[in-house]
Amino acid sequence: MAANPDQLLAEKTTQKLQEPPKYAVILLNDNYSTFDFVVKVLMVVFKKSITDAIKITNDVHHKGRGACGYYSREIAETKIAQVEAMSEAEGYPLKCIMEKM
């Protein structure tokens, strides 16, 4: 016997949508990338204000890493690719990783 259409609709509407997981994009310290270059990356790629960019750059310098933002997987991967392309174009070894939240 076929299921009642109203029953099927009720079953479908009770499913909860889950938000996709977020990933932290993190810049890693190195001994070659300049402070000014890291600030520039944060402002260009991550759209940070000068104040926020300097704070994150100080975290990278003093703590060895600094969180740039929290994104979906696809956006995090894109941000990492942008950082790596910008670093390579300007001759710096600045690296970026992502960690699942």
N, C-alpha and C positions, 0 to 999 in steps of 0.2 A: 504494500500500500504506500502511496506517495505521501511525503511529509506535508503537513499543512504549511502553505506559504507564509502565513503570519508567524508560525513557529520558527521557520528558517530565518526570517528577518530578525526576530528577537534574539536568536543565537548569534547572528552576525554582529548585532549592535552591542552585545555584551563583551565582545573582545576588546581588550584595552590596547591602545597603541603605545609602544614604548619609544621613548626618545632615543635616537642613536647615541652610542657612547661618545664621550668627548676625549680629546687628546691634548695634552699639554705640549706646546712647541717650545723647545728649550735650546738656547744658544750655549755653546760650550767655550770655555776659555782656551786661548792658545797664546803663545808668546810672540806672535808676529802681527796679528790684526791690530790696527791702531784703535784707540779709544774713539776718535772721530769717525772712523769707518763703521764701527759697531753702532754708534748712535745713528749714523746715516741709514744703515740697514733697518734698524728699528723704526725709524720714521718713514722710510719708503715702503718697505714690505709689510710692516705691521701697523702702519698709520698711527704711531705713538706720538704724543706731544714731546717737545724737547725735554721737558721736566721728567716725564715717564721714561723716555729713552735713556737719559743720563742715569736715572735710578737703576734701571735694568742693567745697563752697561757696568755700573759699579758692582752689582751683584755678580755679574759674569767675572769681573776682575778679582773680586775679593772672595767669592764663594765657589768659583770655578764653573758656575752655570747660572743662567737667569731665565725665568719663564717669560715668554713673549705673549702668550695668549692661549686660549682653550677653544678648540675647533672640532668639527666633525673630521673623520679620517681623511676624506678627500681634500678638504681645505687645508688641513695640516700638512699633507703630502705636497700640495701645491706651494705652500709657504716655504717648506724646506727646499724644494727645487728652486724657488726664487732666490733664497739666501745663497745657495750653492752657486747658482749662475752669476749672481752679483759678485760673490767672493772671487770666483774664478776670473771674471772679466777684469777685476781690479787687482788681481795677483795676491789675494790673501787666502789663508787656509781655514777661514772661519767655518765651523761646522755647526749643524743644527740637528737635533733629534726630536722624536715625539715619544711621549709616554702616555699609555692609556690611563684615564682617570678612574 
